[in-house]
């Protein structure tokens, strides 16, 4: 099996092992920036040009019609519809449980603070088409956006050469509550949602995975034009396993990640050389049976690793340094190990928790940080679709209670106007109190 095996790497070598595949960013940025600028300046005309160039189709209209939605519903297999409905149900249960508002809190007498969640008014979802149309991503992004109550949910996805969108993607969009779907792919789709065109509305935040062009486009527009969900790159999985793990399960999990693309990364970290050797044999046995075996083989050769550590404590330390997008734990003390995870996008605990569950139907979201960004970002959740607005209501008594602290801190920072905004109010209150006392003394 053509995959790198690394035994007992010293800690000084870990930095090299933690690296992901690297793209030629300079050239990519130039290409994508040109597309973004073109769409920003020329709108739908630029979109039509790129549809012909990249998708091989000439489109008069980008918006999916009601008739196309009905056709997609008829073409989608009944069993797939049922599977999607189950996935939506589980996603809805888990994501609804995340929705809660902070109650009003009286921090001191007369000072009350609270927080209100407001849905982002316009969100854009990007869903790849290509060789593996990700209708599951439609559910992962559309369902929480719908639960949040976002008033405008638009989706862009590339058409095929007949100008059609995969029926499962359209059915999922309707099921998830997406309002409009546009036949646009690639960096030009990100541009359309970021800037708006004659057909596509400008949105306030863009979600969804994509190839290197889509990812680069999101990063560029995210700097100044629109918010994005999270930094993302090629998908990745780590399996953390000991000698009790089932080698066939581990190999299947590594291959399920490798088949995403040749730039995906799948690694095993274990303290058992026996398991490592069994997994390597299982990879060789299972790989030829896959429809996407060429892609998976390229991925394992370029980015796959089987890493042997001295013990599980060392393996856990390496795991938190790697910060995988997906982490599968299959070990005797799996719950204890799970408690030690501090850097990961999503964790799958136990021999019967494959990453595939989170990708489709367990209820968690599969839009996750990659490339080590799990150290500082979380995956998409309900908070991703809300803005949190804080409020405070302060009475006379409340300002008197905290006013002196504000004055002192503002004065120390040299912000006299900040101090005066409080001092004027406090002085007015002193005058009022003195007047009240004067009136009281007269009677």
N, C-alpha and C positions, 0 to 999 in steps of 0.2 A: 504494500500500500504506500503510495507516494505522499507521505505527510511527515513533517518534521517531528522528530522525537528529541526531547531535551530532558536530561537526567540531572537532578540535583544542582540546578543553576545557582551559583553564588549570588548574594543579594546585589552586588555591584553590577551584575549582568541583567538584573530585572528590567531596568529602564529600556533596554533594547527589546526585551520580550514584550513589553507593554505597548510597543508601537503598533499603529494600524497602517493600512495601506494609504499612501500619500498620492494626491493628484498634483498635476502641474497647474497650480492655481493661477499663476500669472497669465498664461495663455487663455485659460478658461475664463478668467475674469474679463478679459478683453472681448472675447466672443459673446459672452452673456450680456455684458454692459451695452454692446452695440444693439442687441435685440431689445433690451429694456428701453433704450433711448428711442429706438424706432417706433415701438408700440406707444410710448408716451407721446411722441410727436404726431403719429399718423393713425393711431387708433385701429379701427376695424380693417382698414386697407392693409396695414402691416400684418394683422392677424391672418388675413386671407393669403398673403404672400408666404408666410411661414407654414401655414397649413398645407399649401401646395408643395413647398420645399421639403418639409420634414415628414408629413403624413401622407403625401401623395394624393391629396384630394382637394378639389375646388369647392368651396362652400359659399353659398349666398347668405345663409343664415346660420348662426352658431347655436341658437337656442333650441333645445330639445322640445318638440311639440307634444301636446296631449296624446295625439295619435301614436307617436313613437313610444310613449310610456305604456299605452295600452298594448301595443305590439310586443313590447319587452315582457310585459306580464304574462302574455300568452306563450311566449317562447321560453320562459324560465321554468325549469323542471319543478314539478310539484314537491318532490322530496327536498330540493334545494330551498324552496320557499319555506317549507316547514323547519328546516335547519336554521335558516335566517331568523325566523320568528322566535325560535328558542334562544338563539344568540342575542336577539334584541331584548327579549324578556330578561335575561340574566344581566345584560349591560344596564338595562333600566333600573333593576333592583339595586345593583351595586352603586351606580352613579346617583340615583335618587337619595341614597343613604348619605351621600356626601354634602347634600344641600342643607345648610343651616345658617342662620344669621345670629350674630352676637347680640345678646340682650342688652338693654340699657343698663349701664353700670354707673352708680354714683360714687365717684372716686373720693370725693370729700363732700361735706354738706354744701349743697348748692352748685356742684359741678357734676353734670351728668354727660356721659359719653356713650355713643353707640355707633354701630356700623350697619350699613345697608348694602345688600348685593344688588347690582344693576346689570342685566345682561348686556353684553357687547351688542350694539345695534346692528352691525353688518359684519358677518364673518364669511370668509372664503375658504372652501375646502378643495384641496388638490388630491386627485386619485390617479395613480399611474394606470396606464392601459397596457400596451405592449404584449409580451409573451405570457404574462401572468396578470391579468386584470384583477386588481385587488378590491373586489366588492366588499370584502370584510372591513377594509379601511373606511368605506362609506358609512358603515354602521358605527365604527369606533369614533368617528368624528361627528356624524350627523345626529346620533342619538343624544349625546350630552348637549349638543347645541340646541336641540329641540327641547330637552328637559329644562335648560336654562331659560328658554323663552326668547332666544335671539330673534328679533323681528324679521331679519333678512338673512337667509342661509343660501349661499350660491355655491355651486360645485363646478369645477372644470376638470375635464378628462379627455384624453386624445381620442379622435375617431379612427376607424379603420379606413382602408382605401375606398370603401363604398360609402363613406360618410356616416357610418353607423357607430353606435356605442354598444359595447357588450351588454346584452339584455340583463344579466345579473347585476351589473352596476346600476342600471336604471331602476330595476326593481328594488334594489337595496336603498336607493336614494328616495324613492317614494315611501318605502317602509319606515325610513329613518326620519322623515319629515323635512327633507331638503326642499326648498322653494323653487329654485331654478337650476337647471343643468345646462352647461355650455360645452360644445364640442371643440375644446381647445386644449392642447397639450404643451408640455415643455416650458422653457423659460418664458415664452410668449404668454402663456396662461397666467403665470405669476405676475407678469407685467400688466396684463389686462385687469387683474383684481387689485393690484397695488395702485394703479393710476386711473382706472376706469376708461372705457371706450364708449362709442355710440351704442354698443350692444350690452357690454358687461359693466355692471355697477362697481364703483370703487368700494372696497371694503376696509374695515379698520384693523382686521387681524386675519392672517393666513395660516392655515393648518395643512399638514399632510406631508407624506414622504415623496421622494422622486429620485430621478437619476442625478448625476453630477451637475447637469445643467440646471435642473430645477432647484437643487440644493444651493448652488451658487447664486441663483437668482433670488432665492429667499433671503440669503445672507446679505446681499447687496441692498435690496429694498428694505430689509429690516433695520438698516443703519439709520434711515431718516424718513422713509415714506410710509411705513405701515408696520404694525407689530407682527411677529411670527411666533409660532408655538414653541419651538426649541431648536437648538443647533442639532443637525442630524447629518449622518454620513452613511456609509455602508453598514448593513445590519450585522449583528454579532451575538454569539452565545458562548457562555462558559459553562461547562459541567464540572461541578466540584463533587468528587466521588471517592469513596474508600473501597476496600476490598470486598465489601458486602454488596456493592452495586451490580446490577445486571448489565453485562457488557453489551448485549444486543440492544437494550434500551438506550444506553449511552451513545452507541454508534448511530442509532436512529435519530437521536436528538442532534448530534453533530451534523448529520447529513441534512436534516430538515432546515438547518440554518444555511449550510453550504449551497443548497439548491436555489437560494434567493438570487445569487449573482456571483460572478467570479471574484468580485472585490469583497464579498462577505467574509466574516471571520468566525471560525468555530474552534474552540480549544477545550481540552480536557486537562484538569489539574487534579492530581491524585497522589496518594501516598503508597499506592500499591503497584508494583511493577508487573505483577501477574495480571491485574485488571488492565493496565495499559496495553500489554501484549494481546489480551483477548479483544480489547476494543479495536486495535489495529486490524486484527483478523476479521472482525465483524464488519468493519468499514469496507474491506476488500470484498466481502461476501454480499453486502447489501447494495453497494454502489451500482453494480451492473443492472440492477433491477429497477432503477429509477428512470422516469421519463426524461428528467433533466440531468442525466448522469454526466454529460460533458461539462456542464456548468459547475456541478458539484465537485467534479474531479479537479477542475481548474482552481476552484476556490480553496480546496484542501491543500493543493500543491503550493499555492502562492501564499496563503494566509493561515492554514490550519496548523495546530500544534498539539502534541501530546506531551504534557509536562509532568515529570515525576519529582515530588518533593519529599523531604525527610519525614514529615509528619503532617497531620491535619491542621495544626496550629500555624505552621509555616504556609501551608496551602491557603488558609484563611487570610493570612496577612497579604499574600500575593493577590488574592481575589479582591480585597478592598483597594489595593493599589491599581489593579486593572480596571475596576469600576465598570463591569459589563452591562450592556443593554439588557440582556436576559441572563439570569443566573439560575441554573438547575442544581439543586442539592440532593444527592442520593447517597446517603451514608447512615451508619448505625445511629449516630447521634445527630440526626438531621435537624431536629428542632433547636438543639443547643447551638448548632452552627448557624442556623437562620437568625438566631438572636444576636449573633456577632456581626451580621452584615450591616455595614454603614454606607457602602457605595455600590448601588446597583439600580438599574431602571425598574425591573420587575423580577421577583424571586419566585421560583417554583420548587416547592418543598415535597420531597418524597419520590419514590420510584414511579408512582402513578400520576405524576404531575408534569407532563411534557410541556415544552414551550408552546406547542400547537394549541393547547387549551387556552392560553392567554391570547394567542393570535386570533382565535375565533369565538369561543363560546363560554368561557368560565365566568365572564363578567368584568374582568379587569381590562384596562385599555392597552392596546398594543402600540400606540404612538409614544415612543420612548427615546430618551437621550442616548446617543452613541458616542464613540470615539473618546471615552473617558469623561464625557460631560455629566455623567451620573454622579460625579463628585459634587456638582453644584446645581444641577437641574433635576426636576422630577418629570415624570411623564405627563401626558395630557390627562386632566381630570376635570371635575366640574368647575374648579376655580379658574381653569383656563378660559372659560367662556363668560366669566363675570368680571366686572370692575367692583372693587370694594371702596365705598365712599364712607368716610368717617364724619360724624356729627358731634357737636358738643353744645350744650345749653348751659349757660352760666348765669346765676342770679347775683344780686348785689352781695349777698352773704358769701357766695362762692368766690367771687373775685377778691373780696376782702381776705378770704382764707389763703389764696395762692398768689395774690398780687405782689406782696413783698418779695417773694422768691423770684417772680418774673422780673421785677425791677432790678434786683441785684444782678441776675444773670445777664440781662440786656445791657446794663451799664458796663459790666466786665467785658462784654464783647464789643463795646464801643458803638452800640446801636441805640442812639438816643431816642429816635422816633419810636422804636419798640417800647422803650421805657415810658415815654410820655403817653403812649396810648393807654397804658395802665394808670399812670400817675394822675392824669386828668380825671379819669373815672373815680379813682379813690378819693381825690380831693373833692369832687362833686358830692360824693357820698358823705364825706366829713361835714361839708357845708349843710347838707340836708339834715344830718343828725343834729348838728348844732342848732339849726332852725327849729327842729322838732322839740329839742330840749328847752329852747327859749320860750316857745309857745306853752310847753308844759309848765314852766315856772310862773307863767302869768296867772294860772288858775289854781 
